[in-house]
Amino acid sequence: MYQRSDEKTGMASKTARKLQFGDHLELMFPIYSWDENSDYDGEYILGEINWGFNTKFNEVPLEDGDYYYMFVIEDIFGNKHYSDTAIIEVDGDSIWCYETE
C-alpha cells in the first residue's frame, strides 16, 4: 500500500507502507472481453474489507474455464501501466498457460 501524496508538501510519495489496522480495501478486478473488437469492459468488485488483526487472504481453486491474466498498475496520476498478458486454461486438475502477443 502506498500513500498518494505527502500531506504537507503535496509531493508524490515514493514509499510503500504495510497495511495498517482499519485500512479500507476494495478488492477490484478489471474485466475484459474475448471479442477482438472490445477492450476494457469495466470492473468487478469482489468486495470491501477493513484490514484487521485477523484478516487473511486465502487461495481457492479456479473454476474450469479460460482466464486472461495480467497486472494493471495505476499510478498516483491515474495513468495505467499494463504487463504482458497470458491466457490460463483450467480443466479439472490440469492448467495450461499460453502467451499472448
SVG drawing of the C-alpha trace seen along z (x, -y; Angstrom):
<svg xmlns="http://www.w3.org/2000/svg" viewBox="-18 -22 28 55">
<polyline fill="none" stroke="black" stroke-width="0.4" points="0.0,0.0 1.3,-3.5 0.3,-7.0 -0.7,-9.0 1.0,-12.3 2.6,-14.0 0.0,-15.9 2.4,-18.9 4.1,-19.3 1.6,-17.7 4.5,-15.8 4.0,-12.2 5.1,-9.7 7.9,-7.4 7.5,-4.9 5.2,-2.0 3.8,-1.1 2.4,2.1 -1.3,2.3 -2.5,1.0 -5.4,1.8 -8.5,0.1 -7.3,-0.5 -10.2,-0.2 -9.6,2.1 -11.7,2.5 -11.0,5.8 -11.3,4.8 -10.6,6.8 -10.7,5.4 -13.0,7.2 -12.0,7.7 -14.0,9.3 -12.6,12.0 -14.0,10.2 -11.2,8.6 -13.3,5.5 -13.7,4.9 -11.3,3.6 -11.9,2.8 -15.4,3.8 -15.4,2.5 -14.5,3.6 -15.7,6.4 -15.8,5.5 -15.4,8.7 -16.0,6.9 -14.7,4.4 -13.0,5.1 -11.3,3.2 -7.9,4.6 -7.7,6.1 -5.6,8.3 -7.2,11.5 -7.6,10.5 -6.4,13.3 -6.3,13.8 -6.6,17.5 -6.1,19.4 -9.0,21.2 -9.1,23.4 -10.1,21.7 -13.3,23.0 -12.9,24.6 -12.5,22.0 -10.2,19.6 -8.6,16.7 -6.8,13.7 -4.0,12.9 -2.1,9.6 -1.1,6.9 -2.5,3.4 -0.7,0.8 -2.3,-2.6 0.0,-5.4 -1.0,-8.4 -1.8,-10.4 -4.3,-7.9 -2.1,-6.6 -2.4,-2.8 0.5,-0.5 -0.1,3.0 2.1,6.0 2.3,8.7 -0.6,11.0 -1.2,14.7 -4.2,17.0 -4.6,19.6 -6.9,22.6 -8.2,24.6 -9.7,28.0 -10.1,30.0 -6.7,30.6 -4.9,29.5 -3.7,26.0 -2.2,24.7 -0.7,21.3 -0.4,19.6 1.5,16.4 -0.3,13.6 1.4,11.3"/>
</svg>
